Amino acid sequence: MADASSAETAPAVGNLRRVVVSVDGSEESMNALRWAINNLRFDSPGEGGKDEVPGVLHILHVQSPPSIAAGLSPGGIPFGGPSHVEVPAFTAAIEAHQRRISEAIIAHAREICAEKHVNAKSQVVVGDPKELICEVTANLHADLLVMGCRAFGPIKRMFLGSVSNYCVNHVQCPVVVIKGTQKA
């Protein structure tokens, strides 16, 4: 028997206020966005409720921290220089490149939304995707998290981990994981 209080607090499919869709540029994540647009219905403000706001689709992209890529610095300075010296220009170039990639991912996601006449908010954060997807979803008080799932084999999953699996186990709201590369 279901607890009546939990039934009241859990949003129904037609009563979604805040849905977070995590995109990483992969086809699987863009298919998850398409699935959310095609299958979810958002709350609209009540006729008399001035304070009510319509449901919102939040597109979230987590950019890798520049320190990960900067660890691949161009080696030591030639002719015996120290190998531990950071090259600021190299780090700045990596950061600029990562920003351009993030902007392109968000632009692509916004194009998908525009095709279906869906207004969405977007956000880019920098850090560990597993942790930040959970954190942003909690901070937004999301009703639902939608994300894609790459089909990693067991070896890759062991070394890289599964962001979707982590989020399913740590996010406080329901999670929908769209598997495979099939168009939603």
Phi and psi in degrees as GROMACS dihedral restraints (atoms count N, CA, C in turn):
[ dihedral_restraints ]
;  ai    aj    ak    al  type     phi  dphi    fc
    3     4     5     6     1   -79.5    20    10
    4     5     6     7     1   145.0    20    10
    6     7     8     9     1   -73.4    20    10
    7     8     9    10     1   126.0    20    10
    9    10    11    12     1   -62.4    20    10
   10    11    12    13     1   -36.1    20    10
   12    13    14    15     1   -68.0    20    10
   13    14    15    16     1   -37.3    20    10
   15    16    17    18     1   -71.4    20    10
   16    17    18    19     1   -31.0    20    10
   18    19    20    21     1   -66.7    20    10
   19    20    21    22     1   -32.1    20    10
   21    22    23    24     1   -74.4    20    10
   22    23    24    25     1   -33.0    20    10
   24    25    26    27     1   -87.1    20    10
   25    26    27    28     1   -24.6    20    10
   27    28    29    30     1   -77.5    20    10
   28    29    30    31     1   127.6    20    10
   30    31    32    33     1   -71.7    20    10
   31    32    33    34     1   142.5    20    10
   33    34    35    36     1   -80.5    20    10
   34    35    36    37     1   164.6    20    10
   36    37    38    39     1   -57.3    20    10
   37    38    39    40     1   -35.5    20    10
   39    40    41    42     1   -83.0    20    10
   40    41    42    43     1    -2.1    20    10
   42    43    44    45     1  -117.2    20    10
   43    44    45    46     1    31.7    20    10
   45    46    47    48     1   -77.5    20    10
   46    47    48    49     1   129.4    20    10
   48    49    50    51     1  -100.8    20    10
   49    50    51    52     1   -42.8    20    10
   51    52    53    54     1  -136.5    20    10
   52    53    54    55     1   115.5    20    10
   54    55    56    57     1  -118.2    20    10
   55    56    57    58     1   127.8    20    10
   57    58    59    60     1  -102.2    20    10
   58    59    60    61     1   128.8    20    10
   60    61    62    63     1  -116.7    20    10
   61    62    63    64     1   119.8    20    10
   63    64    65    66     1   -89.2    20    10
   64    65    66    67     1   124.4    20    10
   66    67    68    69     1  -121.7    20    10
   67    68    69    70     1   142.0    20    10
   69    70    71    72     1  -128.2    20    10
   70    71    72    73     1     9.2    20    10
   72    73    74    75     1    94.8    20    10
   73    74    75    76     1   -14.9    20    10
   75    76    77    78     1   -74.2    20    10
   76    77    78    79     1   157.0    20    10
   78    79    80    81     1   -62.7    20    10
   79    80    81    82     1   -34.5    20    10
   81    82    83    84     1   -62.7    20    10
   82    83    84    85     1   -40.7    20    10
   84    85    86    87     1   -71.0    20    10
   85    86    87    88     1   -35.3    20    10
   87    88    89    90     1   -70.1    20    10
   88    89    90    91     1   -33.8    20    10
   90    91    92    93     1   -66.2    20    10
   91    92    93    94     1   -34.6    20    10
   93    94    95    96     1   -63.8    20    10
   94    95    96    97     1   -40.7    20    10
   96    97    98    99     1   -62.4    20    10
   97    98    99   100     1   -46.0    20    10
   99   100   101   102     1   -59.8    20    10
  100   101   102   103     1   -41.4    20    10
  102   103   104   105     1   -60.5    20    10
  103   104   105   106     1   -45.6    20    10
  105   106   107   108     1   -61.5    20    10
  106   107   108   109     1   -43.2    20    10
  108   109   110   111     1   -65.1    20    10
  109   110   111   112     1   -41.9    20    10
  111   112   113   114     1   -79.6    20    10
  112   113   114   115     1   -22.3    20    10
  114   115   116   117     1  -117.7    20    10
  115   116   117   118     1   -12.5    20    10
  117   118   119   120     1  -106.2    20    10
  118   119   120   121     1   147.6    20    10
  120   121   122   123     1  -118.4    20    10
  121   122   123   124     1   132.7    20    10
  123   124   125   126     1  -100.1    20    10
  124   125   126   127     1   150.7    20    10
  126   127   128   129     1   -58.2    20    10
  127   128   129   130     1   141.5    20    10
  129   130   131   132     1  -113.8    20    10
  130   131   132   133     1   153.7    20    10
  132   133   134   135     1   -62.4    20    10
  133   134   135   136     1   143.4    20    10
  135   136   137   138     1   -66.2    20    10
  136   137   138   139     1   160.3    20    10
  138   139   140   141     1   -62.1    20    10
  139   140   141   142     1   -37.2    20    10
  141   142   143   144     1  -102.2    20    10
  142   143   144   145     1    -1.8    20    10
  144   145   146   147     1   -93.3    20    10
  145   146   147   148     1    96.5    20    10
  147   148   149   150     1   -64.3    20    10
  148   149   150   151     1   -34.0    20    10
  150   151   152   153     1   -80.2    20    10
  151   152   153   154     1   -13.8    20    10
  153   154   155   156     1   -77.1    20    10
  154   155   156   157     1   142.2    20    10
  156   157   158   159     1  -117.5    20    10
  157   158   159   160     1   150.1    20    10
  159   160   161   162     1   -68.0    20    10
  160   161   162   163     1   161.0    20    10
  162   163   164   165     1   -61.4    20    10
  163   164   165   166     1   151.9    20    10
  165   166   167   168     1  -128.8    20    10
  166   167   168   169     1   139.0    20    10
  168   169   170   171     1   -98.2    20    10
  169   170   171   172     1   121.6    20    10
  171   172   173   174     1  -106.6    20    10
  172   173   174   175     1   121.6    20    10
  174   175   176   177     1   -94.9    20    10
  175   176   177   178     1   122.3    20    10
  177   178   179   180     1  -117.4    20    10
  178   179   180   181     1   130.0    20    10
  180   181   182   183     1  -124.3    20    10
  181   182   183   184     1   130.3    20    10
  183   184   185   186     1  -105.7    20    10
  184   185   186   187     1   117.0    20    10
  186   187   188   189     1   -90.0    20    10
  187   188   189   190     1   138.4    20    10
  189   190   191   192     1   -61.4    20    10
  190   191   192   193     1   145.0    20    10
  192   193   194   195     1   -65.5    20    10
  193   194   195   196     1   141.6    20    10
  195   196   197   198     1   -60.9    20    10
  196   197   198   199     1   -24.0    20    10
  198   199   200   201     1   -63.7    20    10
  199   200   201   202     1   -29.2    20    10
  201   202   203   204     1   -66.4    20    10
  202   203   204   205     1   -49.3    20    10
  204   205   206   207     1   -70.8    20    10
  205   206   207   208     1   -34.4    20    10
  207   208   209   210     1   -66.5    20    10
  208   209   210   211     1   -22.2    20    10
  210   211   212   213     1   -63.2    20    10
  211   212   213   214     1   -15.3    20    10
  213   214   215   216     1   -94.3    20    10
  214   215   216   217     1    33.9    20    10
  216   217   218   219     1   -58.4    20    10
  217   218   219   220     1   161.0    20    10
  219   220   221   222     1   -73.1    20    10
  220   221   222   223     1    36.5    20    10
  222   223   224   225     1    74.8    20    10
  223   224   225   226     1  -175.1    20    10
  225   226   227   228     1   -69.4    20    10
  226   227   228   229     1   161.1    20    10
  228   229   230   231     1   -65.4    20    10
  229   230   231   232     1   136.1    20    10
  231   232   233   234     1   -55.8    20    10
  232   233   234   235     1   156.8    20    10
  234   235   236   237     1    66.7    20    10
  235   236   237   238     1    41.3    20    10
  237   238   239   240     1    87.3    20    10
  238   239   240   241     1    15.3    20    10
  240   241   242   243     1   -72.2    20    10
  241   242   243   244     1   166.4    20    10
  243   244   245   246     1   -65.5    20    10
  244   245   246   247     1   140.6    20    10
  246   247   248   249     1   -88.5    20    10
  247   248   249   250     1   -10.4    20    10
  249   250   251   252     1   -91.4    20    10
  250   251   252   253     1    -0.6    20    10
  252   253   254   255     1   -76.6    20    10
  253   254   255   256     1   129.5    20    10
  255   256   257   258     1   -79.7    20    10
  256   257   258   259     1   146.1    20    10
  258   259   260   261     1  -107.2    20    10
  259   260   261   262     1   101.9    20    10
  261   262   263   264     1   -56.2    20    10
  262   263   264   265     1   -38.0    20    10
  264   265   266   267     1   -64.5    20    10
  265   266   267   268     1   -36.8    20    10
  267   268   269   270     1   -65.7    20    10
  268   269   270   271     1   -45.2    20    10
  270   271   272   273     1   -62.6    20    10
  271   272   273   274     1   -43.2    20    10
  273   274   275   276     1   -63.7    20    10
  274   275   276   277     1   -38.8    20    10
  276   277   278   279     1   -65.6    20    10
  277   278   279   280     1   -39.7    20    10
  279   280   281   282     1   -64.7    20    10
  280   281   282   283     1   -44.3    20    10
  282   283   284   285     1   -60.9    20    10
  283   284   285   286     1   -43.3    20    10
  285   286   287   288     1   -64.0    20    10
  286   287   288   289     1   -41.2    20    10
  288   289   290   291     1   -64.1    20    10
  289   290   291   292     1   -43.0    20    10
  291   292   293   294     1   -63.5    20    10
  292   293   294   295     1   -39.6    20    10
  294   295   296   297     1   -61.7    20    10
  295   296   297   298     1   -42.5    20    10
  297   298   299   300     1   -63.1    20    10
  298   299   300   301     1   -40.4    20    10
  300   301   302   303     1   -63.1    20    10
  301   302   303   304     1   -46.5    20    10
  303   304   305   306     1   -61.1    20    10
  304   305   306   307     1   -42.9    20    10
  306   307   308   309     1   -61.4    20    10
  307   308   309   310     1   -40.5    20    10
  309   310   311   312     1   -66.5    20    10
  310   311   312   313     1   -39.8    20    10
  312   313   314   315     1   -63.6    20    10
  313   314   315   316     1   -46.6    20    10
  315   316   317   318     1   -65.2    20    10
  316   317   318   319     1   -40.1    20    10
  318   319   320   321     1   -61.0    20    10
  319   320   321   322     1   -43.3    20    10
  321   322   323   324     1   -62.8    20    10
  322   323   324   325     1   -43.8    20    10
  324   325   326   327     1   -62.9    20    10
  325   326   327   328     1   -40.5    20    10
  327   328   329   330     1   -65.8    20    10
  328   329   330   331     1   -35.0    20    10
  330   331   332   333     1   -62.1    20    10
  331   332   333   334     1   -43.0    20    10
  333   334   335   336     1   -60.2    20    10
  334   335   336   337     1   -43.2    20    10
  336   337   338   339     1   -64.9    20    10
  337   338   339   340     1   -43.1    20    10
  339   340   341   342     1   -62.6    20    10
  340   341   342   343     1   -36.5    20    10
  342   343   344   345     1   -58.0    20    10
  343   344   345   346     1   -32.9    20    10
  345   346   347   348     1  -102.7    20    10
  346   347   348   349     1     9.3    20    10
  348   349   350   351     1    58.2    20    10
  349   350   351   352     1    42.7    20    10
  351   352   353   354     1  -107.7    20    10
  352   353   354   355     1   126.1    20    10
  354   355   356   357     1   -87.6    20    10
  355   356   357   358     1   128.7    20    10
  357   358   359   360     1  -135.2    20    10
  358   359   360   361     1   151.5    20    10
  360   361   362   363     1   -95.4    20    10
  361   362   363   364     1   150.5    20    10
  363   364   365   366     1  -130.1    20    10
  364   365   366   367     1   153.8    20    10
  366   367   368   369     1  -149.7    20    10
  367   368   369   370     1   136.2    20    10
  369   370   371   372     1  -117.9    20    10
  370   371   372   373     1   128.9    20    10
  372   373   374   375     1  -125.7    20    10
  373   374   375   376     1   156.2    20    10
  375   376   377   378     1  -113.8    20    10
  376   377   378   379     1   127.3    20    10
  378   379   380   381     1   152.1    20    10
  379   380   381   382     1  -156.6    20    10
  381   382   383   384     1   -77.1    20    10
  382   383   384   385     1   119.3    20    10
  384   385   386   387     1   -55.8    20    10
  385   386   387   388     1   -42.1    20    10
  387   388   389   390     1   -57.8    20    10
  388   389   390   391     1   -50.5    20    10
  390   391   392   393     1   -69.9    20    10
  391   392   393   394     1   -44.9    20    10
  393   394   395   396     1   -73.8    20    10
  394   395   396   397     1   -32.7    20    10
  396   397   398   399     1   -61.8    20    10
  397   398   399   400     1   -44.2    20    10
  399   400   401   402     1   -64.0    20    10
  400   401   402   403     1   -43.7    20    10
  402   403   404   405     1   -64.7    20    10
  403   404   405   406     1   -48.7    20    10
  405   406   407   408     1   -64.6    20    10
  406   407   408   409     1   -41.6    20    10
  408   409   410   411     1   -59.3    20    10
  409   410   411   412     1   -41.9    20    10
  411   412   413   414     1   -67.9    20    10
  412   413   414   415     1   -44.8    20    10
  414   415   416   417     1   -63.0    20    10
  415   416   417   418     1   -32.3    20    10
  417   418   419   420     1   -83.3    20    10
  418   419   420   421     1    -6.1    20    10
  420   421   422   423     1    53.6    20    10
  421   422   423   424     1    48.2    20    10
  423   424   425   426     1   -64.8    20    10
  424   425   426   427     1   145.1    20    10
  426   427   428   429     1   -85.6    20    10
  427   428   429   430     1   -22.6    20    10
  429   430   431   432     1  -159.1    20    10
  430   431   432   433     1   142.2    20    10
  432   433   434   435     1  -114.5    20    10
  433   434   435   436     1   130.2    20    10
  435   436   437   438     1  -119.7    20    10
  436   437   438   439     1   132.3    20    10
  438   439   440   441     1  -150.7    20    10
  439   440   441   442     1   157.9    20    10
  441   442   443   444     1   -88.5    20    10
  442   443   444   445     1   169.3    20    10
  444   445   446   447     1  -137.6    20    10
  445   446   447   448     1   118.9    20    10
  447   448   449   450     1   -77.1    20    10
  448   449   450   451     1   146.4    20    10
  450   451   452   453     1   -87.3    20    10
  451   452   453   454     1    70.0    20    10
  453   454   455   456     1   -72.8    20    10
  454   455   456   457     1   144.3    20    10
  456   457   458   459     1   -76.7    20    10
  457   458   459   460     1   174.0    20    10
  459   460   461   462     1   -62.0    20    10
  460   461   462   463     1   -33.1    20    10
  462   463   464   465     1   -70.7    20    10
  463   464   465   466     1   -49.9    20    10
  465   466   467   468     1   -60.7    20    10
  466   467   468   469     1   -41.9    20    10
  468   469   470   471     1   -61.8    20    10
  469   470   471   472     1   -36.9    20    10
  471   472   473   474     1   -63.6    20    10
  472   473   474   475     1   -41.1    20    10
  474   475   476   477     1   -85.3    20    10
  475   476   477   478     1   -39.3    20    10
  477   478   479   480     1   -92.0    20    10
  478   479   480   481     1   -24.1    20    10
  480   481   482   483     1    77.7    20    10
  481   482   483   484     1   166.1    20    10
  483   484   485   486     1  -115.9    20    10
  484   485   486   487     1   114.1    20    10
  486   487   488   489     1   -62.3    20    10
  487   488   489   490     1   -43.7    20    10
  489   490   491   492     1   -63.9    20    10
  490   491   492   493     1   -40.8    20    10
  492   493   494   495     1   -63.2    20    10
  493   494   495   496     1   -43.3    20    10
  495   496   497   498     1   -59.9    20    10
  496   497   498   499     1   -46.9    20    10
  498   499   500   501     1   -65.2    20    10
  499   500   501   502     1   -40.5    20    10
  501   502   503   504     1   -56.3    20    10
  502   503   504   505     1   -37.1    20    10
  504   505   506   507     1   -88.9    20    10
  505   506   507   508     1   -10.8    20    10
  507   508   509   510     1  -124.1    20    10
  508   509   510   511     1   -19.9    20    10
  510   511   512   513     1   -74.5    20    10
  511   512   513   514     1   145.0    20    10
  513   514   515   516     1   -85.2    20    10
  514   515   516   517     1    -8.7    20    10
  516   517   518   519     1  -111.7    20    10
  517   518   519   520     1   169.9    20    10
  519   520   521   522     1   -60.4    20    10
  520   521   522   523     1   150.0    20    10
  522   523   524   525     1  -126.5    20    10
  523   524   525   526     1   134.2    20    10
  525   526   527   528     1  -113.5    20    10
  526   527   528   529     1   124.0    20    10
  528   529   530   531     1  -110.5    20    10
  529   530   531   532     1   120.8    20    10
  531   532   533   534     1   -94.3    20    10
  532   533   534   535     1   115.1    20    10
  534   535   536   537     1   -92.1    20    10
  535   536   537   538     1   153.9    20    10
  537   538   539   540     1    74.7    20    10
  538   539   540   541     1  -173.0    20    10
  540   541   542   543     1  -109.9    20    10
  541   542   543   544     1    14.0    20    10
  543   544   545   546     1   -68.6    20    10
  544   545   546   547     1   140.7    20    10
  546   547   548   549     1   -67.5    20    10
  547   548   549   550     1   133.6    20    10
